Amino acid sequence: MTDATDGTDETPAQGSLDDSFHVFDTTLRDGAQREGINLTVADKLTIARHLDDFGVGFIEGGWPGANPRDTEFFARVHQEIDFKHASLVAFGSTRRPGVKAADDPQVKALLASGAPVVTLVAKSHDRHVELALRTTLDENLAMIADTVAHLREEGRRVFVDCEHFFDGYRANAAYAKAVVRTASEAGADVVILCDTNGGMLPAQVQAVVQTVLADTGARLGIHAQDDTGCAVANTLAAVDAGATHVQCTANGYGERVGNANLFPVVAALEIKYGKQVLPEGNLREMTRVSHAIAEVVNLTPSTHQPYVGVSAFAHKAGLHASAIKVDPDLYQHIDPERVGNTMRMLVSDMAGRASIELKGKELGIDLGGDRELVGRVVERVKERELSGYSYEAADASFELLLREEAEGRPRRYFRTESWRAIVENRPDGSHANEATVKLWAKGERIVATAEGNGPVNALDRALRVGLEPFYPELAKLGLVDYKVRILEGKHGTSSTTRVLISTSDGVGEWSTVGVADNVIAASWQALEDAYTYGLLRAGVEPVE
């Protein structure tokens, strides 16, 4: 287990390559301030494990003593996690004005947390010192020096976050630099310049970091918020200027619009800058870790996030596909496998022959250079997308279409004779939904009826009731997402509707599409494709 008493002092982060460059994660503290995120202690422990597996050097666990959840986290983490790569960090503030650090209750809580590293937040903007702390500029410097020195004497490694540094530097550069110098001379290993309001731009950050580094000689870090959309760029600009410590959060979570995103920063450092800031081979875990943390915080992973989003290496335009067929590097800045991601070809009305051929290869279907076949698929996709289908979001429906053209017949496990759904409105305001389906499977006619919590759910259940005796593999399938969109061109109840359904068999997930002039008919199409594809995945041979 992590040693809760011995300080790490001048030693590298536990398990890190060396101490020359720090990747410091603050997802559990600063990231947890994002609107919509509410982490339990169990959530925090799970995220800490993912971050340690990824290989960051420091994990800031929270503010012990500030709330029961963070206090419990520090009480449990030493018993439940054996960190392989990261050092655990406790966050807190400098002592209060007029009180010795040794007597300050919140400083005592930092020591009681057992974390070998402490990050102190300190005021570096003169106006904040006078208005928020209600003390003098000199007393603020004394608070910093006293608290850093006391924690060092107690065997803790100390980092100092200079809150509102860039705004403070603009208002009073001499005092902002005095804060940095005071923290460093008192024993802080790194002094972090914080763009707390997130209003800086890369050139400004670079110029300030260069000047402060030259004038103070302190080891500097950077903490950037993303209010201008420049947090990652500002972080890298600080590195260009000499910062050797970057503070980030997983997926850019954080207050307001968020913090510098850990994953693009680390990928840039390793791939673009050539700095090995993770253990060898761990960069390939990046996409998995990003998505795993998103699941823990219960937020849908951003599909368009750099490096790790499912669309990060997705290609749609026919021109791009033609070039990628020759050499993937022509339209990709890196090999996606380096960050654990994959290239995807999107099929749409923008698709050309190369898109179809590459997508077929991705799906494991050899089109054998059959230009006539590829041409038929291209034209059919364009015709269907014109009527409202969307295959870039429904790979399973596209694969069924592609196999139908390649094999000369639809892949069919059952045939629909008819279906109906009834919605009953009762006098007491309640509703009842019932569906009946008439099918043919393996030469037998099936009539099945089921109730559900809506007409589509009732159809889904009736389909299961009818088909599971013939295909027990369907028992593993479950609908995990359902989206409806009213398409442009018509209005009101006469509008064309597109339905996308996501289905899972517990191992993988796939999406199917249906389009019709009403939502239930569109849903039925998507359901048919979903169950057909599920049987295909299960290796069941078609019988019709």
ROKE-563669 format. One record per residue (C-alpha): residue number from 1; residue in one letter; x, y, z. Coordinates in nm, 2 decimals. Example, Ala and Ser with C-alpha at 12.3 -4.5 7.8 and 13.67 -1.06 7.14 Angstrom:
residues 2
NODE	seq	type	u	v	w
NODE	1	a	1.23	-0.45	0.78
NODE	2	s	1.37	-0.11	0.71
END
This chain:
residues 544
NODE	seq	type	u	v	w
NODE	1	m	0.00	0.00	0.00
NODE	2	t	0.10	0.36	-0.04
NODE	3	d	0.31	0.48	0.26
NODE	4	a	0.09	0.72	0.46
NODE	5	t	0.37	0.87	0.67
NODE	6	d	0.69	0.89	0.48
NODE	7	g	0.73	1.20	0.26
NODE	8	t	0.87	1.17	-0.09
NODE	9	d	1.06	1.49	-0.06
NODE	10	e	1.30	1.53	-0.36
NODE	11	t	1.22	1.18	-0.49
NODE	12	p	1.03	1.11	-0.82
NODE	13	a	0.66	1.02	-0.83
NODE	14	q	0.60	0.66	-0.73
NODE	15	g	0.68	0.44	-1.03
NODE	16	s	0.74	0.73	-1.27
NODE	17	l	1.03	0.75	-1.52
NODE	18	d	1.20	1.04	-1.34
NODE	19	d	1.11	1.37	-1.18
NODE	20	s	1.20	1.60	-1.47
NODE	21	f	0.84	1.63	-1.59
NODE	22	h	0.51	1.59	-1.41
NODE	23	v	0.17	1.49	-1.53
NODE	24	f	-0.06	1.59	-1.25
NODE	25	d	-0.43	1.49	-1.26
NODE	26	t	-0.69	1.68	-1.07
NODE	27	t	-1.01	1.50	-1.19
NODE	28	l	-1.11	1.40	-0.84
NODE	29	r	-1.10	1.76	-0.72
NODE	30	d	-1.12	2.02	-0.99
NODE	31	g	-1.29	1.79	-1.24
NODE	32	a	-1.55	1.70	-0.99
NODE	33	q	-1.67	2.06	-0.99
NODE	34	r	-1.83	2.02	-1.33
NODE	35	e	-2.20	2.07	-1.34
NODE	36	g	-2.37	1.73	-1.35
NODE	37	i	-2.09	1.54	-1.19
NODE	38	n	-2.15	1.41	-0.83
NODE	39	l	-1.89	1.15	-0.73
NODE	40	t	-1.93	0.90	-0.45
NODE	41	v	-1.63	0.78	-0.26
NODE	42	a	-1.65	0.45	-0.46
NODE	43	d	-1.65	0.65	-0.78
NODE	44	k	-1.34	0.84	-0.67
NODE	45	l	-1.16	0.52	-0.59
NODE	46	t	-1.25	0.37	-0.92
NODE	47	i	-1.13	0.68	-1.12
NODE	48	a	-0.81	0.68	-0.91
NODE	49	r	-0.74	0.32	-1.02
NODE	50	h	-0.80	0.41	-1.39
NODE	51	l	-0.57	0.71	-1.37
NODE	52	d	-0.30	0.51	-1.20
NODE	53	d	-0.33	0.24	-1.46
NODE	54	f	-0.29	0.51	-1.73
NODE	55	g	0.04	0.61	-1.56
NODE	56	v	0.00	0.97	-1.44
NODE	57	g	0.25	1.09	-1.19
NODE	58	f	0.02	1.25	-0.94
NODE	59	i	-0.35	1.21	-0.85
NODE	60	e	-0.50	1.49	-0.65
NODE	61	g	-0.77	1.32	-0.44
NODE	62	g	-0.95	1.62	-0.29
NODE	63	w	-0.96	1.85	0.01
NODE	64	p	-0.94	1.64	0.33
NODE	65	g	-1.14	1.80	0.61
NODE	66	a	-1.34	2.02	0.38
NODE	67	n	-1.62	1.77	0.34
NODE	68	p	-1.70	1.42	0.47
NODE	69	r	-1.66	1.26	0.12
NODE	70	d	-1.30	1.37	0.07
NODE	71	t	-1.21	1.29	0.42
NODE	72	e	-1.35	0.93	0.38
NODE	73	f	-1.17	0.90	0.05
NODE	74	f	-0.83	0.96	0.21
NODE	75	a	-0.92	0.73	0.49
NODE	76	r	-1.00	0.45	0.25
NODE	77	v	-0.75	0.50	-0.04
NODE	78	h	-0.45	0.38	0.16
NODE	79	q	-0.61	0.05	0.24
NODE	80	e	-0.78	-0.01	-0.10
NODE	81	i	-0.54	0.11	-0.36
NODE	82	d	-0.18	0.00	-0.41
NODE	83	f	-0.06	0.27	-0.65
NODE	84	k	0.18	0.15	-0.92
NODE	85	h	0.27	0.48	-1.09
NODE	86	a	0.10	0.77	-0.91
NODE	87	s	0.17	0.96	-0.59
NODE	88	l	-0.14	1.06	-0.40
NODE	89	v	-0.19	1.44	-0.34
NODE	90	a	-0.40	1.62	-0.08
NODE	91	f	-0.53	1.97	-0.16
NODE	92	g	-0.57	2.25	0.08
NODE	93	s	-0.50	2.62	0.15
NODE	94	t	-0.23	2.81	0.33
NODE	95	r	-0.28	2.88	0.70
NODE	96	r	-0.53	3.15	0.80
NODE	97	p	-0.40	3.50	0.87
NODE	98	g	-0.26	3.55	1.22
NODE	99	v	-0.24	3.17	1.30
NODE	100	k	0.07	2.95	1.30
NODE	101	a	0.06	2.68	1.04
NODE	102	a	0.12	2.41	1.31
NODE	103	d	-0.20	2.53	1.48
NODE	104	d	-0.42	2.56	1.18
NODE	105	p	-0.69	2.29	1.18
NODE	106	q	-0.71	2.26	0.80
NODE	107	v	-0.33	2.22	0.78
NODE	108	k	-0.35	1.95	1.04
NODE	109	a	-0.62	1.78	0.82
NODE	110	l	-0.38	1.78	0.53
NODE	111	l	-0.12	1.60	0.74
NODE	112	a	-0.38	1.36	0.88
NODE	113	s	-0.48	1.26	0.53
NODE	114	g	-0.15	1.06	0.50
NODE	115	a	-0.09	1.18	0.14
NODE	116	p	0.28	1.21	0.07
NODE	117	v	0.23	1.52	-0.14
NODE	118	v	0.03	1.83	-0.06
NODE	119	t	-0.09	2.10	-0.30
NODE	120	l	-0.15	2.44	-0.14
NODE	121	v	-0.36	2.70	-0.30
NODE	122	a	-0.23	3.05	-0.24
NODE	123	k	-0.34	3.40	-0.34
NODE	124	s	-0.12	3.57	-0.60
NODE	125	h	-0.35	3.85	-0.70
NODE	126	d	-0.31	4.15	-0.47
NODE	127	r	-0.68	4.24	-0.49
NODE	128	h	-0.78	3.89	-0.39
NODE	129	v	-0.55	3.91	-0.09
NODE	130	e	-0.70	4.23	0.04
NODE	131	l	-1.07	4.17	-0.05
NODE	132	a	-1.10	3.79	-0.01
NODE	133	l	-0.84	3.71	0.26
NODE	134	r	-0.88	4.05	0.42
NODE	135	t	-0.52	4.07	0.51
NODE	136	t	-0.21	4.25	0.41
NODE	137	l	0.02	4.16	0.12
NODE	138	d	0.30	4.09	0.35
NODE	139	e	0.09	3.86	0.57
NODE	140	n	-0.01	3.66	0.27
NODE	141	l	0.36	3.60	0.19
NODE	142	a	0.41	3.50	0.55
NODE	143	m	0.12	3.26	0.53
NODE	144	i	0.27	3.09	0.22
NODE	145	a	0.62	3.06	0.36
NODE	146	d	0.50	2.93	0.70
NODE	147	t	0.27	2.67	0.56
NODE	148	v	0.51	2.54	0.30
NODE	149	a	0.80	2.52	0.56
NODE	150	h	0.58	2.34	0.81
NODE	151	l	0.46	2.08	0.57
NODE	152	r	0.82	2.02	0.45
NODE	153	e	0.93	1.98	0.81
NODE	154	e	0.66	1.71	0.85
NODE	155	g	0.81	1.52	0.55
NODE	156	r	0.56	1.62	0.29
NODE	157	r	0.64	1.72	-0.07
NODE	158	v	0.47	2.05	-0.15
NODE	159	f	0.34	2.21	-0.46
NODE	160	v	0.18	2.56	-0.46
NODE	161	d	-0.10	2.66	-0.68
NODE	162	c	-0.09	3.04	-0.74
NODE	163	e	-0.46	3.11	-0.78
NODE	164	h	-0.56	3.39	-1.03
NODE	165	f	-0.19	3.42	-1.12
NODE	166	f	-0.22	3.56	-1.47
NODE	167	d	-0.48	3.82	-1.37
NODE	168	g	-0.27	3.90	-1.07
NODE	169	y	0.04	3.94	-1.29
NODE	170	r	-0.14	4.18	-1.51
NODE	171	a	-0.25	4.39	-1.21
NODE	172	n	0.07	4.38	-1.01
NODE	173	a	0.35	4.18	-1.17
NODE	174	a	0.60	4.24	-0.89
NODE	175	y	0.37	4.10	-0.62
NODE	176	a	0.27	3.80	-0.83
NODE	177	k	0.64	3.72	-0.88
NODE	178	a	0.70	3.77	-0.51
NODE	179	v	0.45	3.50	-0.43
NODE	180	v	0.62	3.26	-0.66
NODE	181	r	0.96	3.34	-0.52
NODE	182	t	0.84	3.31	-0.16
NODE	183	a	0.68	2.97	-0.22
NODE	184	s	0.99	2.84	-0.39
NODE	185	e	1.24	2.97	-0.13
NODE	186	a	1.02	2.82	0.15
NODE	187	g	1.06	2.47	-0.01
NODE	188	a	0.79	2.42	-0.26
NODE	189	d	0.91	2.18	-0.53
NODE	190	v	0.69	2.33	-0.80
NODE	191	v	0.50	2.66	-0.82
NODE	192	i	0.20	2.64	-1.05
NODE	193	l	0.07	2.94	-1.24
NODE	194	c	-0.31	2.91	-1.25
NODE	195	d	-0.53	3.07	-1.52
NODE	196	t	-0.82	3.05	-1.28
NODE	197	n	-1.06	3.25	-1.49
NODE	198	g	-0.95	3.08	-1.81
NODE	199	g	-0.92	3.40	-2.00
NODE	200	m	-0.56	3.37	-2.13
NODE	201	l	-0.44	3.30	-2.48
NODE	202	p	-0.13	3.09	-2.57
NODE	203	a	0.10	3.37	-2.67
NODE	204	q	0.02	3.55	-2.35
NODE	205	v	0.08	3.24	-2.14
NODE	206	q	0.41	3.17	-2.30
NODE	207	a	0.54	3.53	-2.25
NODE	208	v	0.44	3.54	-1.88
NODE	209	v	0.59	3.19	-1.80
NODE	210	q	0.92	3.28	-1.97
NODE	211	t	0.94	3.60	-1.78
NODE	212	v	0.85	3.45	-1.44
NODE	213	l	1.09	3.16	-1.49
NODE	214	a	1.38	3.40	-1.57
NODE	215	d	1.30	3.64	-1.28
NODE	216	t	1.24	3.38	-1.01
NODE	217	g	1.43	3.07	-1.10
NODE	218	a	1.15	2.86	-0.95
NODE	219	r	1.03	2.54	-1.11
NODE	220	l	0.70	2.62	-1.27
NODE	221	g	0.38	2.44	-1.36
NODE	222	i	0.06	2.53	-1.54
NODE	223	h	-0.31	2.50	-1.45
NODE	224	a	-0.53	2.62	-1.73
NODE	225	q	-0.91	2.65	-1.74
NODE	226	d	-1.08	2.63	-2.08
NODE	227	d	-1.30	2.94	-2.09
NODE	228	t	-1.14	3.06	-2.41
NODE	229	g	-1.12	2.71	-2.56
NODE	230	c	-0.75	2.73	-2.52
NODE	231	a	-0.67	2.53	-2.21
NODE	232	v	-0.48	2.26	-2.40
NODE	233	a	-0.30	2.51	-2.61
NODE	234	n	-0.22	2.73	-2.31
NODE	235	t	-0.08	2.42	-2.13
NODE	236	l	0.15	2.34	-2.42
NODE	237	a	0.25	2.71	-2.46
NODE	238	a	0.36	2.70	-2.09
NODE	239	v	0.56	2.38	-2.16
NODE	240	d	0.73	2.56	-2.46
NODE	241	a	0.82	2.84	-2.22
NODE	242	g	0.98	2.61	-1.97
NODE	243	a	0.70	2.47	-1.74
NODE	244	t	0.77	2.11	-1.64
NODE	245	h	0.45	2.03	-1.45
NODE	246	v	0.11	2.02	-1.62
NODE	247	q	-0.22	2.00	-1.43
NODE	248	c	-0.51	1.84	-1.62
NODE	249	t	-0.84	1.66	-1.58
NODE	250	a	-0.97	1.35	-1.76
NODE	251	n	-1.18	1.45	-2.06
NODE	252	g	-1.14	1.81	-1.96
NODE	253	y	-1.40	1.79	-1.68
NODE	254	g	-1.41	2.10	-1.46
NODE	255	e	-1.60	2.40	-1.35
NODE	256	r	-1.78	2.62	-1.61
NODE	257	v	-1.65	2.49	-1.94
NODE	258	g	-1.37	2.28	-1.79
NODE	259	n	-1.00	2.23	-1.75
NODE	260	a	-0.71	2.14	-1.98
NODE	261	n	-0.80	1.79	-2.11
NODE	262	l	-0.55	1.53	-1.98
NODE	263	f	-0.56	1.31	-2.29
NODE	264	p	-0.48	1.56	-2.57
NODE	265	v	-0.21	1.71	-2.34
NODE	266	v	-0.04	1.38	-2.28
NODE	267	a	-0.08	1.27	-2.64
NODE	268	a	0.08	1.59	-2.76
NODE	269	l	0.37	1.56	-2.51
NODE	270	e	0.44	1.20	-2.60
NODE	271	i	0.37	1.20	-2.98
NODE	272	k	0.44	1.56	-3.08
NODE	273	y	0.71	1.67	-2.83
NODE	274	g	0.87	1.33	-2.79
NODE	275	k	0.86	1.34	-2.41
NODE	276	q	0.80	1.00	-2.24
NODE	277	v	0.57	1.11	-1.96
NODE	278	l	0.39	0.78	-1.92
NODE	279	p	0.53	0.43	-1.86
NODE	280	e	0.63	0.25	-2.18
NODE	281	g	0.32	0.14	-2.38
NODE	282	n	0.06	0.31	-2.16
NODE	283	l	-0.04	0.56	-2.42
NODE	284	r	-0.23	0.28	-2.60
NODE	285	e	-0.46	0.27	-2.29
NODE	286	m	-0.57	0.62	-2.34
NODE	287	t	-0.90	0.57	-2.53
NODE	288	r	-1.01	0.29	-2.29
NODE	289	v	-0.93	0.50	-1.98
NODE	290	s	-1.11	0.80	-2.12
NODE	291	h	-1.42	0.61	-2.19
NODE	292	a	-1.41	0.42	-1.86
NODE	293	i	-1.39	0.74	-1.66
NODE	294	a	-1.68	0.88	-1.86
NODE	295	e	-1.89	0.58	-1.76
NODE	296	v	-1.80	0.63	-1.39
NODE	297	v	-1.91	0.99	-1.39
NODE	298	n	-2.22	0.90	-1.60
NODE	299	l	-2.15	1.13	-1.89
NODE	300	t	-2.16	1.01	-2.25
NODE	301	p	-1.81	1.01	-2.39
NODE	302	s	-1.76	1.30	-2.64
NODE	303	t	-1.76	1.14	-2.98
NODE	304	h	-1.55	1.43	-3.13
NODE	305	q	-1.29	1.45	-2.85
NODE	306	p	-0.93	1.46	-3.00
NODE	307	y	-0.74	1.13	-3.00
NODE	308	v	-1.00	0.93	-2.80
NODE	309	g	-1.34	1.01	-2.95
NODE	310	v	-1.51	0.75	-3.17
NODE	311	s	-1.51	1.01	-3.45
NODE	312	a	-1.15	1.12	-3.40
NODE	313	f	-1.04	0.90	-3.69
NODE	314	a	-1.37	0.87	-3.88
NODE	315	h	-1.37	0.95	-4.25
NODE	316	k	-1.68	1.04	-4.45
NODE	317	a	-1.59	1.23	-4.76
NODE	318	g	-1.53	1.02	-5.07
NODE	319	l	-1.22	1.22	-5.15
NODE	320	h	-1.07	1.13	-4.81
NODE	321	a	-1.15	0.77	-4.85
NODE	322	s	-0.98	0.75	-5.19
NODE	323	a	-0.66	0.89	-5.04
NODE	324	i	-0.68	0.67	-4.73
NODE	325	k	-0.71	0.36	-4.95
NODE	326	v	-0.37	0.45	-5.09
NODE	327	d	-0.21	0.56	-4.76
NODE	328	p	-0.40	0.62	-4.43
NODE	329	d	-0.14	0.88	-4.32
NODE	330	l	-0.26	1.11	-4.60
NODE	331	y	-0.57	1.21	-4.39
NODE	332	q	-0.46	1.12	-4.04
NODE	333	h	-0.21	1.30	-3.82
NODE	334	i	-0.12	0.98	-3.63
NODE	335	d	-0.18	0.61	-3.64
NODE	336	p	-0.50	0.58	-3.42
NODE	337	e	-0.36	0.26	-3.26
NODE	338	r	-0.10	0.46	-3.08
NODE	339	v	-0.37	0.60	-2.85
NODE	340	g	-0.59	0.28	-2.85
NODE	341	n	-0.84	0.41	-3.10
NODE	342	t	-0.93	0.28	-3.45
NODE	343	m	-0.99	0.43	-3.79
NODE	344	r	-1.36	0.42	-3.91
NODE	345	m	-1.51	0.47	-4.25
NODE	346	l	-1.85	0.64	-4.25
NODE	347	v	-2.10	0.55	-4.52
NODE	348	s	-2.33	0.83	-4.64
NODE	349	d	-2.45	1.00	-4.95
NODE	350	m	-2.10	1.15	-4.97
NODE	351	a	-1.95	0.80	-5.01
NODE	352	g	-1.76	0.69	-5.31
NODE	353	r	-1.63	0.36	-5.42
NODE	354	a	-1.33	0.38	-5.20
NODE	355	s	-1.55	0.45	-4.89
NODE	356	i	-1.75	0.14	-4.96
NODE	357	e	-1.45	-0.08	-5.02
NODE	358	l	-1.28	0.04	-4.70
NODE	359	k	-1.59	0.00	-4.50
NODE	360	g	-1.64	-0.35	-4.64
NODE	361	k	-1.29	-0.44	-4.53
NODE	362	e	-1.35	-0.29	-4.19
NODE	363	l	-1.66	-0.51	-4.15
NODE	364	g	-1.47	-0.82	-4.28
NODE	365	i	-1.65	-0.84	-4.61
NODE	366	d	-1.42	-0.88	-4.91
NODE	367	l	-1.58	-0.71	-5.21
NODE	368	g	-1.31	-0.86	-5.43
NODE	369	g	-1.26	-0.55	-5.64
NODE	370	d	-1.61	-0.60	-5.80
NODE	371	r	-1.67	-0.26	-5.94
NODE	372	e	-2.03	-0.34	-6.04
NODE	373	l	-2.11	-0.46	-5.69
NODE	374	v	-1.95	-0.16	-5.53
NODE	375	g	-2.13	0.07	-5.77
NODE	376	r	-2.47	-0.09	-5.68
NODE	377	v	-2.40	-0.04	-5.31
NODE	378	v	-2.30	0.33	-5.36
NODE	379	e	-2.61	0.40	-5.56
NODE	380	r	-2.84	0.22	-5.31
NODE	381	v	-2.68	0.41	-5.02
NODE	382	k	-2.73	0.74	-5.19
NODE	383	e	-3.09	0.66	-5.28
NODE	384	r	-3.18	0.55	-4.93
NODE	385	e	-3.01	0.85	-4.76
NODE	386	l	-3.20	1.07	-4.99
NODE	387	s	-3.52	0.93	-4.84
NODE	388	g	-3.39	0.98	-4.48
NODE	389	y	-3.17	0.68	-4.39
NODE	390	s	-2.85	0.75	-4.21
NODE	391	y	-2.59	0.48	-4.23
NODE	392	e	-2.29	0.66	-4.07
NODE	393	a	-2.48	0.62	-3.74
NODE	394	a	-2.61	0.27	-3.82
NODE	395	d	-2.32	0.03	-3.91
NODE	396	a	-2.53	-0.28	-3.85
NODE	397	s	-2.80	-0.18	-4.10
NODE	398	f	-2.53	-0.09	-4.35
NODE	399	e	-2.36	-0.43	-4.31
NODE	400	l	-2.70	-0.60	-4.37
NODE	401	l	-2.74	-0.39	-4.69
NODE	402	l	-2.39	-0.47	-4.80
NODE	403	r	-2.43	-0.84	-4.74
NODE	404	e	-2.76	-0.84	-4.93
NODE	405	e	-2.59	-0.70	-5.23
NODE	406	a	-2.28	-0.92	-5.20
NODE	407	e	-2.48	-1.24	-5.14
NODE	408	g	-2.76	-1.16	-5.39
NODE	409	r	-3.03	-1.20	-5.13
NODE	410	p	-3.13	-1.05	-4.79
NODE	411	r	-3.00	-1.22	-4.48
NODE	412	r	-3.33	-1.34	-4.33
NODE	413	y	-3.40	-1.54	-4.02
NODE	414	f	-3.77	-1.46	-4.01
NODE	415	r	-4.03	-1.30	-4.23
NODE	416	t	-4.29	-1.05	-4.12
NODE	417	e	-4.65	-1.11	-4.22
NODE	418	s	-4.80	-0.82	-4.03
NODE	419	w	-4.77	-0.63	-3.70
NODE	420	r	-4.99	-0.40	-3.51
NODE	421	a	-4.96	-0.19	-3.19
NODE	422	i	-5.26	-0.06	-2.99
NODE	423	v	-5.24	0.22	-2.74
NODE	424	e	-5.54	0.23	-2.50
NODE	425	n	-5.63	0.55	-2.31
NODE	426	r	-5.83	0.47	-2.01
NODE	427	p	-6.08	0.70	-1.83
NODE	428	d	-5.86	0.72	-1.52
NODE	429	g	-5.57	0.87	-1.73
NODE	430	s	-5.36	0.55	-1.74
NODE	431	h	-5.25	0.39	-2.06
NODE	432	a	-5.21	0.03	-2.19
NODE	433	n	-4.99	-0.07	-2.48
NODE	434	e	-5.03	-0.40	-2.66
NODE	435	a	-4.87	-0.54	-2.98
NODE	436	t	-4.94	-0.84	-3.19
NODE	437	v	-4.69	-0.97	-3.45
NODE	438	k	-4.74	-1.24	-3.72
NODE	439	l	-4.42	-1.40	-3.84
NODE	440	w	-4.28	-1.69	-4.03
NODE	441	a	-3.96	-1.86	-3.89
NODE	442	k	-3.81	-2.20	-3.99
NODE	443	g	-4.12	-2.28	-4.19
NODE	444	e	-4.37	-2.22	-3.91
NODE	445	r	-4.62	-1.94	-3.87
NODE	446	i	-4.60	-1.75	-3.54
NODE	447	v	-4.86	-1.52	-3.38
NODE	448	a	-4.73	-1.35	-3.06
NODE	449	t	-4.88	-1.08	-2.84
NODE	450	a	-4.72	-0.88	-2.56
NODE	451	e	-4.78	-0.57	-2.35
NODE	452	g	-4.52	-0.30	-2.29
NODE	453	n	-4.47	0.04	-2.14
NODE	454	g	-4.51	0.19	-2.49
NODE	455	p	-4.60	0.07	-2.83
NODE	456	v	-4.24	0.02	-2.94
NODE	457	n	-4.16	-0.17	-2.62
NODE	458	a	-4.47	-0.38	-2.68
NODE	459	l	-4.36	-0.46	-3.03
NODE	460	d	-4.01	-0.55	-2.91
NODE	461	r	-4.15	-0.79	-2.64
NODE	462	a	-4.39	-0.95	-2.89
NODE	463	l	-4.10	-1.01	-3.13
NODE	464	r	-3.91	-1.17	-2.85
NODE	465	v	-4.20	-1.39	-2.75
NODE	466	g	-4.25	-1.51	-3.10
NODE	467	l	-3.88	-1.57	-3.20
NODE	468	e	-3.70	-1.68	-2.88
NODE	469	p	-3.83	-2.04	-2.90
NODE	470	f	-3.67	-2.07	-3.25
NODE	471	y	-3.36	-1.85	-3.17
NODE	472	p	-3.27	-1.87	-2.80
NODE	473	e	-2.97	-1.65	-2.88
NODE	474	l	-3.21	-1.35	-2.88
NODE	475	a	-3.25	-1.38	-2.50
NODE	476	k	-2.91	-1.21	-2.47
NODE	477	l	-3.01	-0.90	-2.66
NODE	478	g	-3.13	-0.58	-2.50
NODE	479	l	-3.21	-0.24	-2.64
NODE	480	v	-2.98	0.02	-2.48
NODE	481	d	-3.07	0.34	-2.67
NODE	482	y	-3.35	0.48	-2.88
NODE	483	k	-3.35	0.80	-3.08
NODE	484	v	-3.62	0.96	-3.29
NODE	485	r	-3.57	1.24	-3.53
NODE	486	i	-3.83	1.42	-3.74
NODE	487	l	-3.68	1.48	-4.08
NODE	488	e	-3.69	1.81	-4.27
NODE	489	g	-3.92	1.86	-4.57
NODE	490	k	-4.26	1.79	-4.40
NODE	491	h	-4.42	1.92	-4.08
NODE	492	g	-4.64	1.81	-3.81
NODE	493	t	-4.80	1.46	-3.80
NODE	494	s	-4.72	1.40	-4.17
NODE	495	s	-4.35	1.43	-4.12
NODE	496	t	-4.11	1.15	-4.21
NODE	497	t	-3.95	1.00	-3.91
NODE	498	r	-3.60	0.84	-3.86
NODE	499	v	-3.54	0.60	-3.57
NODE	500	l	-3.20	0.48	-3.45
NODE	501	i	-3.19	0.19	-3.21
NODE	502	s	-2.88	0.07	-3.03
NODE	503	t	-2.87	-0.30	-2.91
NODE	504	s	-2.63	-0.50	-2.70
NODE	505	d	-2.56	-0.87	-2.65
NODE	506	g	-2.35	-0.80	-2.34
NODE	507	v	-2.03	-0.81	-2.54
NODE	508	g	-2.07	-0.55	-2.81
NODE	509	e	-2.32	-0.29	-2.92
NODE	510	w	-2.46	-0.20	-3.26
NODE	511	s	-2.70	0.05	-3.42
NODE	512	t	-2.98	0.01	-3.68
NODE	513	v	-3.20	0.25	-3.86
NODE	514	g	-3.55	0.27	-3.98
NODE	515	v	-3.74	0.54	-4.18
NODE	516	a	-4.11	0.57	-4.23
NODE	517	d	-4.40	0.82	-4.22
NODE	518	n	-4.47	0.73	-3.86
NODE	519	v	-4.25	0.65	-3.56
NODE	520	i	-4.39	0.30	-3.49
NODE	521	a	-4.33	0.18	-3.85
NODE	522	a	-3.98	0.33	-3.85
NODE	523	s	-3.91	0.16	-3.51
NODE	524	w	-4.02	-0.18	-3.65
NODE	525	q	-3.77	-0.15	-3.94
NODE	526	a	-3.49	-0.08	-3.69
NODE	527	l	-3.60	-0.36	-3.46
NODE	528	e	-3.60	-0.61	-3.75
NODE	529	d	-3.25	-0.51	-3.84
NODE	530	a	-3.14	-0.52	-3.48
NODE	531	y	-3.25	-0.88	-3.42
NODE	532	t	-3.13	-0.99	-3.76
NODE	533	y	-2.79	-0.85	-3.70
NODE	534	g	-2.78	-1.00	-3.35
NODE	535	l	-2.84	-1.34	-3.49
NODE	536	l	-2.57	-1.28	-3.75
NODE	537	r	-2.32	-1.18	-3.47
NODE	538	a	-2.42	-1.50	-3.29
NODE	539	g	-2.31	-1.71	-3.59
NODE	540	v	-2.66	-1.84	-3.67
NODE	541	e	-2.71	-1.94	-4.03
NODE	542	p	-3.01	-1.79	-4.21
NODE	543	v	-3.29	-2.02	-4.31
NODE	544	e	-3.48	-1.81	-4.56
END
